[in-house]
Amino acid sequence: MIDLPQDIHHETLIYREESSRFLTQEGVGYEIASAPAPKKAVSSMLQGQCVYLDMGLLYSYVVTHFVQWWPEPVQIQQDQLDAYLQSFFASLKNEGVNKVDLAFAQLSDIDALLAGKGGSPTDTIGQILKDGYPVGSTGMNFLRYFTQAAHQNQIKVVLSFGGLNANGADWTLGGAPAAQAMHLQQLMAQYKFDSVDWDIEGAGVGFLMGNNKPADVLTFFNTLHTLLGSDKKLSILTLAGSLQDGPAGPLTILFKNFKQNFDGVNLMLYSNTEYYIDAENPAWGLKEWLEYVKDPQMLRVGFYDQVPYENPDASAGFRYPVPPGLTRGQAAAFIYSYVLKELGFSLQQFGQPFWWTDQPTALPADQTIQDFWNMLSRLSKLKDRKDRRSGRGAR
Protein backbone atom coordinates (compact mmCIF):
# COMPACT_ATOMS: atom_id res chain seq x y z
CA MET A 1 0.00 0.00 0.00
CA ILE A 2 1.20 3.53 -0.70
CA ASP A 3 2.87 5.04 2.32
CA LEU A 4 0.93 8.16 3.28
CA PRO A 5 0.43 10.00 6.56
CA GLN A 6 -2.29 8.22 8.52
CA ASP A 7 -4.58 11.23 8.66
CA ILE A 8 -4.93 11.49 4.89
CA HIS A 9 -4.21 7.92 3.86
CA HIS A 10 -7.77 6.67 3.57
CA GLU A 11 -9.29 9.78 1.99
CA THR A 12 -6.59 10.50 -0.58
CA LEU A 13 -5.66 7.38 -2.48
CA ILE A 14 -7.30 4.20 -3.60
CA TYR A 15 -4.73 1.99 -5.28
CA ARG A 16 -5.19 -1.26 -7.09
CA GLU A 17 -3.18 -3.62 -9.21
CA GLU A 18 -4.46 -2.76 -12.66
CA SER A 19 -5.50 0.85 -12.19
CA SER A 20 -6.19 3.42 -9.54
CA ARG A 21 -8.54 6.11 -8.50
CA PHE A 22 -9.06 8.21 -5.45
CA LEU A 23 -12.10 8.69 -3.27
CA THR A 24 -12.63 11.66 -0.98
CA GLN A 25 -14.97 11.57 1.98
CA GLU A 26 -17.64 13.08 -0.24
CA GLY A 27 -17.25 10.23 -2.71
CA VAL A 28 -15.63 12.36 -5.41
CA GLY A 29 -13.12 11.05 -7.82
CA TYR A 30 -12.37 8.62 -10.53
CA GLU A 31 -9.59 7.27 -12.61
CA ILE A 32 -8.84 4.58 -15.08
CA ALA A 33 -5.26 3.88 -15.92
CA SER A 34 -3.95 1.70 -18.70
CA ALA A 35 -3.75 -1.74 -17.16
CA PRO A 36 -0.78 -4.05 -17.66
CA ALA A 37 -1.04 -7.19 -19.75
CA PRO A 38 -2.60 -9.83 -17.51
CA LYS A 39 0.17 -12.41 -17.81
CA LYS A 40 1.93 -12.92 -14.50
CA ALA A 41 1.40 -12.79 -10.77
CA VAL A 42 -0.34 -9.77 -9.32
CA SER A 43 2.95 -8.38 -7.99
CA SER A 44 4.16 -8.07 -11.58
CA MET A 45 1.01 -6.27 -12.72
CA LEU A 46 1.85 -3.03 -10.96
CA GLN A 47 3.93 -1.54 -13.75
CA GLY A 48 2.75 1.54 -15.57
CA GLN A 49 -0.09 2.43 -13.22
CA CYS A 50 -1.79 5.70 -12.41
CA VAL A 51 -3.19 7.02 -9.17
CA TYR A 52 -5.57 9.93 -8.68
CA LEU A 53 -4.75 12.45 -5.98
CA ASP A 54 -7.31 14.66 -4.28
CA MET A 55 -5.17 17.77 -4.31
CA GLY A 56 -7.42 19.48 -1.80
CA LEU A 57 -6.61 16.86 0.83
CA LEU A 58 -2.94 16.62 -0.10
CA TYR A 59 -2.44 20.37 -0.11
CA SER A 60 -4.29 20.72 3.20
CA TYR A 61 -1.87 18.23 4.73
CA VAL A 62 1.11 20.16 3.36
CA VAL A 63 -0.20 23.47 4.72
CA THR A 64 -0.94 21.97 8.13
CA HIS A 65 2.43 20.29 8.56
CA PHE A 66 5.01 22.16 6.50
CA VAL A 67 4.05 25.85 6.31
CA GLN A 68 6.19 28.26 8.33
CA TRP A 69 3.92 31.12 9.36
CA TRP A 70 6.50 33.08 11.33
CA PRO A 71 8.84 34.78 10.83
CA GLU A 72 7.54 36.18 7.58
CA PRO A 73 7.47 35.66 4.67
CA VAL A 74 5.11 32.71 4.93
CA GLN A 75 6.56 29.74 3.10
CA ILE A 76 6.46 25.97 2.81
CA GLN A 77 9.55 24.60 4.50
CA GLN A 78 11.51 23.03 1.68
CA ASP A 79 13.55 20.54 3.70
CA GLN A 80 10.46 19.06 5.35
CA LEU A 81 8.50 18.96 2.10
CA ASP A 82 11.45 17.33 0.31
CA ALA A 83 11.61 14.57 2.92
CA TYR A 84 7.88 13.98 2.62
CA LEU A 85 7.88 13.95 -1.19
CA GLN A 86 10.88 11.65 -1.28
CA SER A 87 8.98 9.10 0.80
CA PHE A 88 5.76 9.77 -1.10
CA PHE A 89 7.19 9.18 -4.56
CA ALA A 90 9.30 6.24 -3.41
CA SER A 91 6.11 4.56 -2.23
CA LEU A 92 4.41 5.24 -5.56
CA LYS A 93 7.33 3.87 -7.54
CA ASN A 94 7.56 0.79 -5.34
CA GLU A 95 3.94 0.08 -6.25
CA GLY A 96 4.66 0.48 -9.97
CA VAL A 97 2.97 3.87 -10.34
CA ASN A 98 4.33 6.04 -13.15
CA LYS A 99 1.56 8.63 -13.42
CA VAL A 100 -0.40 10.80 -10.98
CA ASP A 101 -3.64 12.54 -11.84
CA LEU A 102 -4.27 15.82 -10.01
CA ALA A 103 -7.96 16.37 -9.24
CA PHE A 104 -9.86 18.52 -9.70
CA ALA A 105 -9.54 21.71 -11.69
CA GLN A 106 -12.63 23.21 -13.35
CA LEU A 107 -13.34 24.21 -16.93
CA SER A 108 -14.57 27.68 -15.96
CA ASP A 109 -11.27 28.47 -14.22
CA ILE A 110 -8.81 28.00 -17.09
CA ASP A 111 -7.98 31.71 -17.35
CA ALA A 112 -7.79 32.11 -13.58
CA LEU A 113 -5.42 29.16 -13.29
CA LEU A 114 -3.25 30.48 -16.09
CA ALA A 115 -3.06 33.81 -14.25
CA GLY A 116 -2.16 32.05 -11.00
CA LYS A 117 -5.45 32.81 -9.27
CA GLY A 118 -8.10 30.83 -7.45
CA GLY A 119 -11.57 30.11 -8.76
CA SER A 120 -14.48 27.82 -7.98
CA PRO A 121 -14.67 26.35 -4.45
CA THR A 122 -14.60 22.92 -6.09
CA ASP A 123 -11.31 23.76 -7.87
CA THR A 124 -8.64 22.34 -5.58
CA ILE A 125 -5.87 23.39 -7.97
CA GLY A 126 -7.05 26.99 -7.82
CA GLN A 127 -6.74 27.08 -4.03
CA ILE A 128 -3.03 26.27 -4.28
CA LEU A 129 -2.52 29.13 -6.72
CA LYS A 130 -4.68 31.50 -4.67
CA ASP A 131 -2.54 30.97 -1.56
CA GLY A 132 0.67 31.16 -3.55
CA TYR A 133 2.83 29.94 -0.69
CA PRO A 134 6.36 29.50 -2.07
CA VAL A 135 8.44 26.44 -1.34
CA GLY A 136 11.44 27.79 0.55
CA SER A 137 13.48 30.19 -1.56
CA THR A 138 12.67 28.42 -4.84
CA GLY A 139 9.92 30.88 -5.78
CA MET A 140 7.73 27.94 -6.84
CA ASN A 141 4.26 27.32 -5.48
CA PHE A 142 3.36 23.84 -4.28
CA LEU A 143 1.74 22.83 -7.59
CA ARG A 144 4.81 23.63 -9.65
CA TYR A 145 7.17 22.14 -7.07
CA PHE A 146 5.13 18.95 -6.78
CA THR A 147 5.01 18.52 -10.57
CA GLN A 148 8.74 19.06 -10.85
CA ALA A 149 9.39 16.51 -8.09
CA ALA A 150 7.13 13.99 -9.83
CA HIS A 151 9.02 14.36 -13.09
CA GLN A 152 12.33 13.99 -11.27
CA ASN A 153 10.99 10.64 -10.09
CA GLN A 154 9.99 9.64 -13.65
CA ILE A 155 6.29 10.02 -12.81
CA LYS A 156 4.02 11.78 -15.29
CA VAL A 157 1.42 14.30 -14.17
CA VAL A 158 -2.12 14.60 -15.55
CA LEU A 159 -4.48 17.48 -14.82
CA SER A 160 -8.07 16.36 -14.28
CA PHE A 161 -11.16 18.54 -14.71
CA GLY A 162 -14.68 18.08 -13.36
CA GLY A 163 -15.56 15.28 -10.97
CA LEU A 164 -18.83 14.37 -9.32
CA ASN A 165 -18.89 17.49 -7.13
CA ALA A 166 -18.43 19.97 -9.96
CA ASN A 167 -21.32 22.45 -9.91
CA GLY A 168 -23.24 23.91 -12.81
CA ALA A 169 -21.09 27.01 -13.19
CA ASP A 170 -17.92 24.90 -13.23
CA TRP A 171 -18.84 23.54 -16.65
CA THR A 172 -19.00 26.95 -18.33
CA LEU A 173 -16.38 28.00 -20.86
CA GLY A 174 -14.76 31.18 -19.63
CA GLY A 175 -14.26 32.67 -23.08
CA ALA A 176 -14.06 31.91 -26.80
CA PRO A 177 -13.62 28.13 -27.17
CA ALA A 178 -10.50 28.14 -29.36
CA ALA A 179 -8.88 30.71 -27.10
CA GLN A 180 -9.74 28.67 -24.00
CA ALA A 181 -8.15 25.60 -25.60
CA MET A 182 -5.00 27.61 -26.30
CA HIS A 183 -4.97 28.92 -22.75
CA LEU A 184 -5.25 25.39 -21.38
CA GLN A 185 -2.39 24.31 -23.62
CA GLN A 186 -0.37 27.20 -22.20
CA LEU A 187 -1.29 26.22 -18.64
CA MET A 188 -0.19 22.65 -19.28
CA ALA A 189 3.09 23.86 -20.76
CA GLN A 190 3.60 26.31 -17.90
CA TYR A 191 3.32 23.56 -15.28
CA LYS A 192 4.63 20.81 -17.57
CA PHE A 193 1.51 18.66 -17.21
CA ASP A 194 1.68 15.60 -19.45
CA SER A 195 -2.02 15.07 -20.30
CA VAL A 196 -5.55 16.08 -19.37
CA ASP A 197 -8.59 14.07 -18.21
CA TRP A 198 -12.23 15.14 -18.43
CA ASP A 199 -14.37 13.51 -15.76
CA ILE A 200 -17.90 14.45 -16.85
CA GLU A 201 -20.15 12.70 -14.34
CA GLY A 202 -23.82 12.84 -13.47
CA ALA A 203 -25.36 16.25 -13.98
CA GLY A 204 -22.07 17.48 -15.42
CA VAL A 205 -23.08 16.21 -18.86
CA GLY A 206 -26.15 18.45 -18.91
CA PHE A 207 -24.29 21.38 -17.38
CA LEU A 208 -21.55 21.27 -20.01
CA MET A 209 -23.91 21.16 -22.96
CA GLY A 210 -26.55 23.44 -21.41
CA ASN A 211 -24.22 26.21 -20.26
CA ASN A 212 -22.44 26.46 -23.59
CA LYS A 213 -23.35 26.34 -27.25
CA PRO A 214 -22.79 22.76 -28.50
CA ALA A 215 -20.69 24.10 -31.37
CA ASP A 216 -18.46 25.91 -28.87
CA VAL A 217 -17.99 22.73 -26.82
CA LEU A 218 -16.99 20.87 -29.97
CA THR A 219 -14.60 23.62 -31.03
CA PHE A 220 -12.99 23.63 -27.60
CA PHE A 221 -12.31 19.88 -27.41
CA ASN A 222 -11.37 19.58 -31.07
CA THR A 223 -8.94 22.49 -30.86
CA LEU A 224 -7.51 21.22 -27.59
CA HIS A 225 -6.99 17.73 -29.00
CA THR A 226 -5.13 19.15 -32.00
CA LEU A 227 -2.97 21.41 -29.84
CA LEU A 228 -2.13 18.70 -27.33
CA GLY A 229 -1.47 16.21 -30.11
CA SER A 230 1.26 18.50 -31.42
CA ASP A 231 2.73 18.41 -27.91
CA LYS A 232 2.40 14.60 -27.75
CA LYS A 233 -0.13 14.86 -24.92
CA LEU A 234 -3.49 13.09 -24.52
CA SER A 235 -7.03 14.21 -23.80
CA ILE A 236 -9.15 11.43 -22.22
CA LEU A 237 -12.90 11.32 -21.56
CA THR A 238 -14.38 9.54 -18.51
CA LEU A 239 -18.11 8.73 -18.52
CA ALA A 240 -20.80 6.48 -17.14
CA GLY A 241 -21.35 3.51 -19.44
CA SER A 242 -24.81 4.46 -20.66
CA LEU A 243 -24.94 5.59 -24.26
CA GLN A 244 -27.28 8.32 -23.06
CA ASP A 245 -24.37 9.76 -21.07
CA GLY A 246 -22.27 9.73 -24.21
CA PRO A 247 -23.00 9.52 -27.94
CA ALA A 248 -26.79 9.07 -27.63
CA GLY A 249 -27.31 12.00 -25.27
CA PRO A 250 -26.21 15.61 -24.91
CA LEU A 251 -22.60 14.73 -25.84
CA THR A 252 -23.59 13.42 -29.29
CA ILE A 253 -21.69 16.13 -31.11
CA LEU A 254 -18.40 15.06 -29.52
CA PHE A 255 -18.73 11.49 -30.84
CA LYS A 256 -19.43 12.19 -34.50
CA ASN A 257 -15.67 12.28 -35.09
CA PHE A 258 -14.46 10.99 -31.75
CA LYS A 259 -10.78 10.59 -32.63
CA GLN A 260 -10.62 14.24 -33.57
CA ASN A 261 -11.70 15.22 -30.06
CA PHE A 262 -10.30 12.62 -27.61
CA ASP A 263 -7.76 9.83 -27.29
CA GLY A 264 -9.98 7.39 -25.42
CA VAL A 265 -13.05 6.89 -23.25
CA ASN A 266 -13.33 5.11 -19.91
CA LEU A 267 -16.72 3.45 -19.29
CA MET A 268 -18.11 2.93 -15.79
CA LEU A 269 -20.36 -0.04 -16.62
CA TYR A 270 -21.73 -0.72 -13.16
CA SER A 271 -24.04 0.54 -10.43
CA ASN A 272 -23.88 -0.34 -6.74
CA THR A 273 -25.46 -3.75 -7.32
CA GLU A 274 -25.56 -4.49 -11.08
CA TYR A 275 -23.31 -4.55 -14.10
CA TYR A 276 -24.08 -3.37 -17.63
CA ILE A 277 -21.65 -5.31 -19.80
CA ASP A 278 -23.17 -6.54 -23.04
CA ALA A 279 -21.78 -7.09 -26.51
CA GLU A 280 -25.01 -5.65 -27.88
CA ASN A 281 -27.54 -3.56 -26.01
CA PRO A 282 -29.28 -0.41 -27.23
CA ALA A 283 -28.67 1.31 -23.90
CA TRP A 284 -25.04 0.40 -23.11
CA GLY A 285 -23.73 -2.24 -25.54
CA LEU A 286 -20.06 -2.20 -26.50
CA LYS A 287 -20.92 -2.80 -30.15
CA GLU A 288 -23.07 0.32 -30.01
CA TRP A 289 -20.22 2.27 -28.36
CA LEU A 290 -17.86 1.10 -31.12
CA GLU A 291 -20.15 2.57 -33.74
CA TYR A 292 -19.08 5.95 -32.41
CA VAL A 293 -15.58 5.38 -31.02
CA LYS A 294 -14.55 2.98 -33.84
CA ASP A 295 -11.22 1.88 -32.32
CA PRO A 296 -11.64 -0.89 -29.68
CA GLN A 297 -8.34 0.12 -28.09
CA MET A 298 -9.97 3.42 -27.15
CA LEU A 299 -12.69 1.71 -25.05
CA ARG A 300 -11.96 0.60 -21.48
CA VAL A 301 -14.54 -1.37 -19.50
CA GLY A 302 -14.96 -0.76 -15.77
CA PHE A 303 -15.77 -3.20 -12.96
CA TYR A 304 -16.74 -2.69 -9.29
CA ASP A 305 -15.69 -5.21 -6.65
CA GLN A 306 -18.99 -4.97 -4.74
CA VAL A 307 -21.04 -6.18 -7.69
CA PRO A 308 -21.72 -9.95 -7.52
CA TYR A 309 -20.52 -10.94 -10.98
CA GLU A 310 -20.72 -14.58 -9.91
CA ASN A 311 -24.53 -14.17 -9.78
CA PRO A 312 -26.05 -14.15 -13.30
CA ASP A 313 -29.00 -12.15 -11.97
CA ALA A 314 -26.65 -9.22 -11.23
CA SER A 315 -26.50 -8.50 -14.94
CA ALA A 316 -28.84 -5.75 -16.06
CA GLY A 317 -28.77 -7.32 -19.52
CA PHE A 318 -27.76 -10.73 -20.85
CA ARG A 319 -27.60 -13.55 -18.26
CA TYR A 320 -24.16 -15.06 -18.78
CA PRO A 321 -23.57 -18.82 -18.31
CA VAL A 322 -21.10 -18.27 -15.49
CA PRO A 323 -19.74 -21.70 -14.45
CA PRO A 324 -20.64 -22.63 -10.87
CA GLY A 325 -17.90 -22.26 -8.30
CA LEU A 326 -16.13 -19.27 -9.83
CA THR A 327 -15.10 -16.48 -7.49
CA ARG A 328 -16.31 -12.94 -8.10
CA GLY A 329 -13.13 -11.92 -9.89
CA GLN A 330 -13.03 -15.10 -11.95
CA ALA A 331 -16.67 -14.60 -12.93
CA ALA A 332 -15.96 -11.03 -14.00
CA ALA A 333 -13.07 -12.25 -16.16
CA PHE A 334 -15.29 -14.94 -17.67
CA ILE A 335 -17.97 -12.35 -18.51
CA TYR A 336 -15.44 -9.93 -20.00
CA SER A 337 -13.82 -12.66 -22.12
CA TYR A 338 -17.26 -13.94 -23.18
CA VAL A 339 -18.30 -10.46 -24.35
CA LEU A 340 -15.09 -9.86 -26.28
CA LYS A 341 -15.48 -13.25 -27.99
CA GLU A 342 -19.00 -12.25 -29.04
CA LEU A 343 -17.58 -9.03 -30.45
CA GLY A 344 -14.79 -10.88 -32.24
CA PHE A 345 -11.90 -9.24 -30.35
CA SER A 346 -9.00 -10.64 -28.38
CA LEU A 347 -8.01 -9.27 -24.97
CA GLN A 348 -5.07 -7.52 -26.61
CA GLN A 349 -7.25 -5.74 -29.15
CA PHE A 350 -9.51 -4.06 -26.62
CA GLY A 351 -8.65 -1.26 -24.23
CA GLN A 352 -7.50 -2.50 -20.81
CA PRO A 353 -10.28 -2.99 -18.21
CA PHE A 354 -10.23 -1.31 -14.81
CA TRP A 355 -11.68 -1.78 -11.34
CA TRP A 356 -13.31 0.42 -8.72
CA THR A 357 -13.04 -0.46 -5.03
CA ASP A 358 -14.30 1.13 -1.84
CA GLN A 359 -11.68 -0.47 0.42
CA PRO A 360 -8.24 1.08 -0.10
CA THR A 361 -6.64 -0.54 2.93
CA ALA A 362 -7.66 -4.00 1.72
CA LEU A 363 -6.36 -3.62 -1.82
CA PRO A 364 -3.08 -5.53 -1.45
CA ALA A 365 -5.18 -8.54 -0.44
CA ASP A 366 -8.14 -7.85 -2.75
CA GLN A 367 -8.72 -11.38 -3.97
CA THR A 368 -11.44 -10.29 -6.38
CA ILE A 369 -9.05 -8.20 -8.45
CA GLN A 370 -6.26 -10.76 -8.24
CA ASP A 371 -8.63 -13.50 -9.37
CA PHE A 372 -9.78 -11.35 -12.28
CA TRP A 373 -6.31 -10.85 -13.72
CA ASN A 374 -5.20 -14.42 -13.07
CA MET A 375 -8.33 -15.74 -14.78
CA LEU A 376 -7.86 -13.44 -17.78
CA SER A 377 -4.28 -14.67 -18.03
CA ARG A 378 -5.38 -18.29 -18.09
CA LEU A 379 -8.13 -17.61 -20.63
CA SER A 380 -5.68 -15.75 -22.85
CA LYS A 381 -3.14 -18.60 -22.71
CA LEU A 382 -5.82 -21.16 -23.49
CA LYS A 383 -6.89 -19.19 -26.54
CA ASP A 384 -3.27 -18.81 -27.70
CA ARG A 385 -2.73 -22.58 -27.47
CA LYS A 386 -5.98 -23.25 -29.31
CA ASP A 387 -4.99 -20.80 -32.06
CA ARG A 388 -1.57 -22.42 -32.44
CA ARG A 389 -3.10 -25.87 -32.70
CA SER A 390 -5.50 -24.65 -35.38
CA GLY A 391 -2.73 -22.79 -37.20
CA ARG A 392 -4.32 -19.38 -36.59
CA GLY A 393 -2.78 -16.35 -34.94
CA ALA A 394 -4.57 -14.58 -32.14
CA ARG A 395 -7.00 -12.01 -33.39
N, C-alpha and C positions, 0 to 999 in steps of 0.2 A: 504494500500500500504506500502511496505517496506520503512522504514525511512532512507533515504540516503542523503548525502549532495547534494544540488541542482545541483552543477556543474557536478556531475557524475551520478545523478539519472537516467536520461533517457537513457544514453548509456550503463549502467552497467547491469541492471536487467530488465527482463521482467517476471512478476509473474502472475500466474493464478491459478484458484481453483484446477484443477486436476493435473497440472504439471507445470513445469517452464522451461524457457530457456532464455538465454541472447541474446542481439543483440548489436553489436558495431556499430559505425557509418559506418563502411565498410560493414555491413551486415553479419558479421561472427558470428557463434555460433549456438548451438543447444542442446536441452536436452529434454529427455522424462523421467519423473519420474513415479514411480508406482502410479497410481491414486487410490483414496479411493473408497470404494464401494458406488455407487450412490444411497443412500437410503434417505438422509435427506436434509435439507436446505443447500444452498451453503455454509453458514458460518460453517457448520459442516463437509464440505468436504475438509478442509484445512489440515487435519492431515496427517503426513507422506509424506510431499512433498519435492521436491528437487528444488534448484535454481542454475543455472549456473552463474558463476562470471567471467567476463573478468578481469583476474588478471593484465593485462597491465594497464587498466584504474584504477583499485583499488589501485595498487601499486603506480602509478603515483600520485594519490591523497594523499597517505600516505607520499610520499617523499616531495611533495609540502607543506604539512601542518604540518608535525610532525618531520622532520629531523632537527637536530641541527648541523649546519655546523661549528660553532665556539662557544666556544673554542674546539679544537680537543681533543679527537678523535671524528670524525663524528659518530653520532648515532641517532637512532629514539627515540624520547622522550617517555619513557615508560608510564608516567602518562597520557599524552595526548592521546597516542594510546589506553591505557586501557579504557579511558572514551569513545572514539569513538567505540571501539569494543563492549563495554558493551551495548551501544545503538544499535549498528548494529545487534548483535545477539539477543537482546531482541525483536527487530522488526521482525526478522526472526521467532523466536519462537512464537510470537503473531500471525503470519500468518500461523502457523502450519508447518513450514519448519523444517525438521530434517536431511537434507543432503545438502551440498553445493558441487558443481562440479567446480573444478579449471581449467580454460581453458586459453590457450592451451600450453601443452608441445609438443615436436616433437619426433618422433621415432628415428631419427638420433642422438638425443642428450642424449640418455640414459646414456652413460658413462660420458659425461660432467656433467650432472645433479648429478650423483652419486658422482662425484669428487667435486661438489660444484662450477662448472664453468658455464659460459654462453654458448650459442650456436647460433642457427639460429635466425635471426631477427624476425621471427614469433613465437619464443618460449618465451612467456611472463614469464614463470616460470624461465627460464634460466637467464633472466635479473635480477631478484631478487637475484639469487645466485651470479651472476657476481659482482653486487654492494657490496653484503655482509654486508650491514649496520646492525650493531647489534641493538637490542632493549634494550636500557638502558645498565645496567650492567649484563644482563642475559646471554650474549654471543650467543643468538639465533638470526638468521636472521628473516626477516619478515615472510617468508614462514613457518618456524618451529613454530614461535610464534603464527601466525594466526591459524595453525592447532591445536596447543595445546589449544588455546582459544576456538575454535569450539568444541573440545571434552569436555572441561569443561562445555560447554553449552549443552551437549548431542546432538550435531550435528555432523553427520558423514561427512567425507571429501573424495571426489573422484577426482582422477587425470585424466584429459581428454587430449587425444592426437589427433592432426590433425586439423580439422576445414576447412572451405571453403578456407581460405587464405593460407593454407599450400602449400609450393612450391614443385617442383619435388624432390629436394635434401632432403627435410624433411622426405620423405617416404623411405629413404634408411636405412637398418640395418647397424649399426655401427660396427658390428663384427659378430662372429659366432652366429647363431640364438639361440641355447640353452644357450649360455653364456649371450647373451643379455637379455633373459628371466630371468635368475638368477639375473642379475644386476638390472633389473626393480623390481624384488621381493625385492631385498636389498634396493633399493631406497624407495619403499613403506613402508618397515619396518622402515627404517631410519627416515622417516617423519611421520610414523604412518597413512598413507593413508589407507582408508578402502576398496576401489575398484578402478577399472580403466575402462575408457570408450574410445572406438575407433570411432571417428567421421570421417569416410572415405567418403568424399563428392566429387562430380564432378570428376575432373581430378585426384583426389587422388587415385581412384581405379586403374587407369592405371599406375600411378606413383609407387604405392606399388608393383604391380605385374611385372612391367617392370624394375624397378631398382634392383630387387632382384630375385633370383631363386625361382620359386613357391614352391619347396620343402623346401626351407629355411623359407619362410613365414609361411608355415604350421607348421614346427618344432617350430618356435618362438611362435605362438599362442597356439599350443597344449601344449608345455612345460610350457608356462606362465599360462595357465588354470589349469594345474595340480598343479603347485607350489602355485598359489593363492587359489586353492581349499583346499589345506592342511592348509592354513592360514584362511580359512573361508571368503575369499574375492571373489568378482565377476569380470568378464571381459565381458563387454557388447559391442555389435556392433550396430552402428547407420548408416543407409543407406537410400538412395532414394528407393521408393517402387518398382521400375522396377526390374524384375527378372534379366535383363541384368546387373544391378548394383550389383547383388548378385550372386545367385547360377548358373545363366545361362550365366554369363559373366566371366571376368578375375578372380573373386573370387571363382569360382567353387570348387576349391580344398578345400576351408575352409568349404564348406557345405556338403561334402560327409559324414562326421561324425560330424555334427554341435555341438552336446552336448559335444564333446571332446575338442572343441576349444573355445566356448563361452557359456554364461549363458542366452542369450536372444538377440533379434534383434528388433530395433525400426524402423518402416517403415514410411517414409514421403510420403504418398499416395495422393499428391496434387501438383498442379502447382499454378501459380498466379490466374488462372481463372477456372480451372477444377479440378475434383477429379477422382481418379483411384481406386475405391473400388468395387471390384467384387468378388463374391464367386469363379467364374471360369473365367479365362482369361489367354491366353497363355503368355501375356506380364507382367501382374501384379497380377493375381488372387491369393487370399489367399489359395485356395485349392492347387494351384501349389507351393506356398511358404511352405505349410505344408508337401509337399512331401520331402522337404529337412530339415526343422526344426523339424518336427514330433510333437513336443509338442505345442499345441495351447497356453498354458500359456506363451510360450517364444516369441510369436508374439504380437506386440502392434501397433495398427493402428493409424495413425496421421490425424488430421483435421486442416484446416486453416480458420480462421473466415472471410476472405475476399472472399472465394469461395461461390457462391450462391447455396447451397445445396437444397434450396427450388425450384430451377429451374431444372427440369429433364434433360434439354439440357446441364447442366453443367457437366454431367457425361461423361467421355471419353469412357465409356463402356455401360453397361446395363442401360436403361432408367427406373428408379424406379417409381412405382405408388405412388408418394408422395401425400398424401391427400391435397387438396386445403386448404389454410388458415394457414398452419403450418409456424411457424417462421423458420429462418435459423437454429438455434440450434435444434429445434424440428425435422426439416427435416433431419438433420444429424443423430440424434438419431434413427429416423425411418429407415433410410438407413442402419445404422450399425446393428440394430436389425434384419432387413430384411435379410442382408447378413449372419449373424450368424445363423439365422433360416434355411437358404438354406444349410449352412454347417453342420447343426445338432448340434450346440453348444449353450449353455446358455451363458449369459453375464459373469457368474462366471467362466466358463471354459476357456475363452479366456483372453489373456493378456490385461491389462487395456489400453483403448485408451488415446490419448493425443491431445492437441491443440497447434497451433502456432498462435500468434497474433503480429501485428505490433504496437499496441497502449498500451504501458505499463501503462500510466497514467489513461487509461480508464478501466483497468481490473476489479477493484472492482465493476464497474457497467456494465460489459460486459454481456449483456443480452443473447447474442448468446450462450456463454459457460454455463451460468446458465440454460437456456432453455434446452440445451443438456442433462445435468445431471438430471434435474427434469423429463424430458421426459423418459430417460432411467430408472429412478426409477419407474415411473408409468408403463412402459411396463413390467418391471421385476415383479412388484407386480401383474399385470394382469395375467402374465404367471403362477406365483405361485398359484394364486387362481384357475386358470383353471386346473392346475396339481392336486391340492387337490380335486377338484370336480370329476376329472376323476380317482382319486386314484393312480396317478403317481407322483413320486418325480421329482423335477427339474433335468434336464439333466446336 
